[in-house]
Amino acid sequence: LSFLGQESCLDEADLVGIGPNGRVYRANLENGMTVAVKRINAVESYEMMSTSVKRQIQEELEVAGRVRHRNLVALQAYVRQPNAHLLVYDLISNGSLADALKKIKDNQLQLSWPMRHKIAVGTIVGLQYLHFQCNPRVVHCDLKPANIL
């Protein structure tokens, strides 16, 4: 992944979101594609982790790598660094539902009822896929407007 060699790789100017497990940055690849990179800081080096923790990380990555649905952002790559795990996703340029709700509150955006319905149905269809069609089933556990893209 070409962005890893850049001096300004994952700097604060490219921060697009902060969550309980890490930060999400915008990164540009050499081929012109822009991706979202979630950086999860490791509490200890990978080599020092127990076998069961390593296995849990591996299982979660395998499940995330298998999930493919038009209403879900797909994991494109995983990079393990000495003090962090980087998960690379397609960047959704429109932002999240939380971003849209803030713009609505600030009178910067109007969301029509048909568009609101489309967002709700898209969310339901994505969750239905995770909960009932994935094998093994995936429970999201962190559904909130910031996670609806």
C-alpha positions in Angstrom: 0.0 0.0 0.0 1.7 3.1 -1.3 0.4 5.5 1.3 2.4 3.7 4.1 5.7 5.1 2.7 4.5 8.7 2.7 5.9 11.2 5.2 2.4 12.5 6.1 0.8 9.1 6.2 -2.3 9.2 8.5 -1.7 12.7 9.8 -4.4 14.8 11.6 -5.2 16.9 8.5 -6.6 13.7 6.9 -8.6 12.6 10.0 -12.2 11.8 9.0 -13.5 10.1 12.2 -12.7 9.0 15.7 -14.3 5.9 17.3 -13.8 3.8 20.5 -11.3 1.5 18.7 -9.2 4.0 16.8 -9.1 6.8 14.2 -10.1 6.8 10.5 -8.0 8.7 8.0 -8.3 9.6 4.3 -5.3 8.3 2.3 -4.5 8.6 -1.4 -3.0 5.7 -3.2 -0.6 6.0 -6.1 -3.2 4.8 -8.6 -5.4 7.8 -7.7 -7.8 5.9 -5.5 -8.7 7.4 -2.1 -9.4 5.0 0.7 -10.3 5.2 4.4 -7.7 3.7 6.8 -8.8 2.8 10.3 -5.8 2.8 12.6 -6.3 0.7 15.7 -3.6 1.2 18.2 -2.3 -2.0 19.7 -2.1 -2.1 23.5 0.9 -4.4 23.1 3.1 -5.6 20.2 1.6 -8.3 18.1 4.5 -10.7 19.1 3.6 -10.2 22.8 -0.1 -11.0 22.3 -1.4 -14.3 23.5 -2.3 -17.0 20.9 -6.0 -16.6 21.8 -6.0 -12.9 21.2 -4.1 -13.4 17.9 -6.7 -16.0 16.8 -9.5 -13.6 17.7 -8.0 -10.8 15.6 -7.5 -13.3 12.7 -11.1 -14.6 12.9 -12.5 -11.0 13.0 -10.4 -10.1 10.0 -11.5 -13.2 8.1 -15.2 -12.4 8.7 -14.7 -8.7 7.8 -12.9 -9.8 4.6 -15.7 -12.1 3.6 -18.6 -9.6 4.1 -19.6 -8.3 0.7 -22.9 -6.5 0.3 -23.9 -3.3 -1.5 -25.1 -1.7 1.7 -21.8 -2.4 3.6 -18.3 -1.0 3.3 -15.9 -3.8 2.5 -12.5 -4.4 4.0 -10.0 -4.1 1.2 -6.7 -4.7 3.1 -5.2 -5.2 6.5 -1.7 -4.1 7.5 -0.1 -5.0 10.8 2.4 -2.5 12.1 4.5 -2.9 15.3 2.2 -0.7 17.3 -1.1 -0.6 15.3 -3.4 -2.5 13.0 -4.5 -0.7 9.8 -7.8 -1.7 8.2 -8.3 -0.3 4.7 -11.8 0.4 3.3 -13.3 2.2 0.3 -13.8 5.8 1.2 -17.5 6.9 1.2 -17.2 10.5 0.2 -20.7 11.6 1.2 -19.9 11.1 4.9 -22.0 9.5 7.5 -25.6 9.9 8.6 -24.3 11.7 11.7 -22.7 14.3 9.4 -26.0 14.7 7.5 -28.0 15.1 10.7 -25.6 17.8 11.9 -26.0 19.7 8.6 -29.8 19.4 9.0 -29.6 20.8 12.5 -27.5 23.7 11.2 -29.9 24.3 8.3 -27.2 23.4 5.8 -29.0 20.4 4.4 -32.6 19.2 3.8 -33.3 15.5 3.6 -36.5 14.6 1.8 -38.8 12.0 3.2 -38.1 9.6 0.3 -34.3 10.0 1.0 -34.9 9.3 4.7 -36.8 6.2 3.8 -34.0 5.1 1.4 -31.5 5.5 4.2 -33.6 3.5 6.7 -34.3 0.7 4.2 -30.6 0.5 3.3 -29.6 0.3 6.9 -32.2 -2.5 7.5 -31.1 -4.4 4.4 -27.4 -4.2 5.5 -28.2 -5.4 9.1 -30.5 -8.2 7.7 -27.6 -9.4 5.6 -25.2 -9.4 8.6 -27.6 -11.0 11.1 -29.3 -13.6 8.9 -27.4 -14.2 5.6 -23.8 -14.2 6.7 -22.2 -17.4 7.7 -21.2 -17.1 10.4 -23.7 -14.5 11.4 -22.4 -11.1 12.3 -23.9 -8.9 15.0 -22.9 -5.3 14.5 -23.0 -4.2 18.2 -22.3 -0.5 17.4 -25.1 0.8 15.2 -25.2 4.6 15.4 -25.6 7.4 12.9 -21.8 7.8 12.6 -21.5 4.2 11.4 -24.2 4.6 8.7 -22.5 5.7 5.5 
